[in-house]
Amino acid sequence: MNFITLGKVATLGLWVVLVVNLFIPLGGEYSVYLTWGLLGLVLTHQFESLLFVTDDKNSDRPLLADGMQVFVFGFFHGLAVKSQQAS
């Protein structure tokens, strides 16, 4: 498993933990930290998606699909796209 795939799996796992915490809180102060972590993750990945979309407008790739994948996987999908374009 290469670095990009491992990063995508870890990011997806983090999303699952943070979203599950919304519906089944862990209890105590950890639940609050995880909720704030989810908010931070959403804001960070939204910003990354906006940067990616504005940077990649002239590509032949489907922009909406790539933008959504950047929102979910963060910069790991951006790295995958850049490495595919380089080769």
Beta strands, then each sheet from edge to edge (+ up, - down):
end
